[in-house]
């Protein structure tokens, strides 16, 4: 083969990607979330915000199919949740020791057990608002991916975004101790290592979650924890005990 022909032939070969180690991909996806909770933050208060959508789920009510939720968290004690609950779209915000909910009238009705067919649970007298913490020591974060078995499923394009696809399960010994045997997660990871889609499944049940937007920040805007224009006229402020009562009410226990 002549040199020029050989160059042309090589140029037309399909592009072969050097696939990054699957455990490294998982680590780069999880670590930005976990590092938000790290105690060694200097003067920063890092956080993240994301929009989460339910694409499908076993026994999911029709009205919740395609429903979305907004989540923002900033260490050590700020959280904003907005999404559908019990037929309403609630915004629940914790800013340190302060908690507020909108629409306040709907939240108050729930707390006063005026919602038909619901029995109000008692408040947890021991409940306290503490800092958000990791369930494992920070020193073990670098070893976190060793707790999982990761299988590479190659690449898959989702709405034009080419993602690395990983099947993730807990190591058998850990799954057994946590009563999590049979669970499998499939994770679609964007080129910037943010998650795009997550499927959690076990025999007879599954849920598919879509991460439409994932953002990390060294410090979230102060307005994140304040009522928006569509919320300010109907806000209910809660004590820690009332907050625990509300959480148990929407959780059904």
FENCORGI-V396690 format. One record per run of one state. SS is the DSSP state (H for helix, E for strand, C for the rest). FROM is the first residue (numbers start at 1). LEN is the number of residues. If there is no record, write none. Layout:
# FENCORGI-V396690
SS;FROM;LEN + SS;FROM;LEN
This chain:
# FENCORGI-V396690
C;1;2 + H;3;9 + C;12;10 + H;22;14 + C;36;9 + E;45;1 + C;46;1 + E;47;11 + C;58;4 + H;62;3 + C;65;3 + E;68;7 + C;75;3 + E;78;8 + C;86;2 + E;88;8 + C;96;2 + E;98;5 + C;103;1 + H;104;8 + C;112;26 + H;138;10 + E;148;11 + C;159;2 + E;161;10 + C;171;1 + H;172;6 + C;178;6 + E;184;6 + C;190;5 + E;195;8 + C;203;2 + E;205;13 + C;218;1 + E;219;1 + C;220;2 + H;222;4 + C;226;10 + E;236;3 + C;239;1 + H;240;12 + C;252;2
